[in-house]
Structures are given as C-alpha cells and as structure tokens.
Amino acid sequence: MITTRSRTAGAPLSDLVLPSGTVIATVVRDGQPTAPEPDMRLRPGDEVLLVSHRATEQDVQSAFQ
C-alpha cells in the first residue's frame, strides 16, 4: 500500500522504476481496480498489484518505499 511516506506518492506511473520483468497489473483505489495509465499518479492508500517473473519482495519494496 502506498503511504504518505512512500517516495512514489504523487508520482506518475511512468516515473516508477520497477524491477526487471515486472509490470503493473492494476492500481486499487478506494476498493476499485483501475487500469494503469502512464499519467496516473499514485495516492496514499492506493494498492498496486504487480506481476513479475523474477523480482523478490525486497526488490518490489525498494521500488516503492
């Protein structure tokens, strides 16, 4: 979950640096899944669901903290 302390809060999805082989499947906002768009800005409370073939949980945490 994106928090107010997350460096990705307020960032557009296009600015995220994700681990290799990782894509954003959906952003859940206010309980509703939304299609990820490059200009969508993450907000505190958003949940980002990822699909990855290689990334570890630590890799993913590093990308969002």
MIDOSE-1310 file (N, C-alpha, C; in nm, 2 decimals, decimal comma, always signed):
residues 65
mitt	+0,09/-0,12/+0,00/+0,00/+0,00/+0,00/+0,09/+0,12/+0,00; +0,05/+0,22/-0,08/+0,12/+0,35/-0,08/+0,08/+0,43/+0,04; +0,18/+0,48/+0,11/+0,16/+0,56/+0,23/+0,21/+0,71/+0,20; +0,18/+0,79/+0,29/+0,23/+0,93/+0,28/+0,38/+0,94/+0,28
rsrt	+0,44/+0,84/+0,34/+0,59/+0,84/+0,35/+0,65/+0,77/+0,22; +0,57/+0,71/+0,14/+0,63/+0,65/+0,02/+0,68/+0,75/-0,08; +0,80/+0,72/-0,13/+0,85/+0,82/-0,23/+0,77/+0,82/-0,36; +0,69/+0,72/-0,38/+0,61/+0,71/-0,50/+0,47/+0,78/-0,49
agap	+0,44/+0,83/-0,37/+0,31/+0,90/-0,35/+0,32/+1,03/-0,43; +0,22/+1,05/-0,52/+0,22/+1,17/-0,61/+0,29/+1,15/-0,74; +0,37/+1,04/-0,75/+0,44/+1,02/-0,87/+0,35/+0,95/-0,98; +0,37/+0,99/-1,11/+0,30/+0,92/-1,21/+0,36/+0,78/-1,24
lsdl	+0,28/+0,69/-1,28/+0,33/+0,55/-1,30/+0,44/+0,55/-1,40; +0,44/+0,64/-1,49/+0,55/+0,64/-1,59/+0,69/+0,67/-1,53; +0,69/+0,73/-1,41/+0,82/+0,76/-1,34/+0,87/+0,65/-1,26; +0,79/+0,54/-1,23/+0,83/+0,44/-1,15/+0,94/+0,35/-1,21
vlps	+1,04/+0,32/-1,13/+1,15/+0,23/-1,18/+1,12/+0,09/-1,12; +1,06/+0,00/-1,19/+1,03/-0,13/-1,14/+1,14/-0,23/-1,17; +1,15/-0,34/-1,09/+1,25/-0,44/-1,12/+1,22/-0,50/-1,26; +1,33/-0,54/-1,32/+1,32/-0,61/-1,45/+1,22/-0,72/-1,45
gtvi	+1,14/-0,72/-1,56/+1,04/-0,83/-1,58/+0,92/-0,81/-1,49; +0,90/-0,68/-1,44/+0,78/-0,65/-1,36/+0,69/-0,55/-1,43; +0,56/-0,58/-1,42/+0,46/-0,49/-1,48/+0,35/-0,46/-1,37; +0,29/-0,35/-1,39/+0,17/-0,31/-1,30/+0,05/-0,37/-1,36
atvv	-0,02/-0,46/-1,29/-0,14/-0,52/-1,34/-0,26/-0,43/-1,32; -0,27/-0,37/-1,20/-0,38/-0,28/-1,17/-0,34/-0,19/-1,05; -0,41/-0,08/-1,03/-0,40/+0,00/-0,91/-0,54/+0,00/-0,85; -0,54/-0,04/-0,72/-0,67/-0,05/-0,65/-0,68/+0,08/-0,57
rdgq	-0,78/+0,16/-0,61/-0,81/+0,29/-0,54/-0,95/+0,29/-0,49; -0,96/+0,32/-0,36/-1,09/+0,32/-0,30/-1,17/+0,19/-0,32; -1,09/+0,08/-0,32/-1,15/-0,05/-0,33/-1,18/-0,09/-0,47; -1,16/-0,01/-0,57/-1,19/-0,04/-0,71/-1,06/-0,05/-0,79
ptap	-1,05/-0,16/-0,86/-0,93/-0,18/-0,95/-0,95/-0,08/-1,07; -0,84/-0,02/-1,11/-0,83/+0,07/-1,22/-0,72/+0,03/-1,32; -0,75/+0,05/-1,44/-0,64/+0,02/-1,54/-0,53/+0,12/-1,53; -0,41/+0,07/-1,52/-0,29/+0,16/-1,50/-0,27/+0,24/-1,63
epdm	-0,26/+0,37/-1,62/-0,22/+0,46/-1,73/-0,09/+0,53/-1,69; -0,01/+0,56/-1,79/+0,12/+0,62/-1,76/+0,11/+0,75/-1,68; +0,01/+0,83/-1,70/+0,00/+0,96/-1,63/-0,08/+0,95/-1,50; -0,12/+0,83/-1,46/-0,19/+0,81/-1,33/-0,09/+0,84/-1,22
rlrp	-0,13/+0,92/-1,12/-0,05/+0,95/-1,01/-0,09/+0,87/-0,89; +0,01/+0,80/-0,82/-0,03/+0,72/-0,71/-0,06/+0,81/-0,59; -0,16/+0,77/-0,51/-0,20/+0,84/-0,39/-0,18/+0,75/-0,27; -0,17/+0,81/-0,15/-0,17/+0,73/-0,03/-0,30/+0,65/-0,02
gdev	-0,28/+0,53/+0,02/-0,40/+0,44/+0,02/-0,41/+0,35/-0,10; -0,35/+0,39/-0,21/-0,36/+0,30/-0,33/-0,28/+0,17/-0,30; -0,33/+0,07/-0,36/-0,26/-0,06/-0,36/-0,22/-0,09/-0,51; -0,10/-0,13/-0,53/-0,05/-0,16/-0,66/-0,03/-0,31/-0,67
llvs	-0,09/-0,37/-0,77/-0,08/-0,52/-0,79/+0,02/-0,54/-0,91; +0,12/-0,61/-0,88/+0,23/-0,63/-0,98/+0,23/-0,78/-1,03; +0,29/-0,80/-1,15/+0,32/-0,93/-1,20/+0,47/-0,93/-1,23; +0,54/-1,03/-1,18/+0,68/-1,04/-1,20/+0,73/-1,18/-1,22
hrat	+0,82/-1,20/-1,30/+0,88/-1,33/-1,32/+1,00/-1,35/-1,23; +1,07/-1,24/-1,19/+1,19/-1,26/-1,12/+1,21/-1,17/-0,99; +1,13/-1,07/-0,98/+1,15/-0,98/-0,86/+1,12/-1,04/-0,73; +1,20/-1,01/-0,63/+1,17/-1,06/-0,50/+1,09/-0,96/-0,43
eqdv	+1,03/-0,99/-0,31/+0,95/-0,90/-0,24/+1,04/-0,78/-0,20; +1,17/-0,80/-0,17/+1,26/-0,69/-0,13/+1,28/-0,60/-0,25; +1,29/-0,65/-0,37/+1,30/-0,57/-0,49/+1,18/-0,48/-0,51; +1,06/-0,54/-0,49/+0,94/-0,46/-0,50/+0,93/-0,35/-0,39
qsaf	+0,96/-0,39/-0,27/+0,95/-0,29/-0,16/+1,05/-0,18/-0,19; +1,17/-0,20/-0,24/+1,27/-0,10/-0,26/+1,22/+0,00/-0,37; +1,14/-0,05/-0,46/+1,09/+0,04/-0,57/+0,98/+0,13/-0,52; +0,91/+0,10/-0,41/+0,80/+0,18/-0,37/+0,83/+0,26/-0,23
q	+0,93/+0,22/-0,16/+0,95/+0,29/-0,03/+1,01/+0,42/-0,05
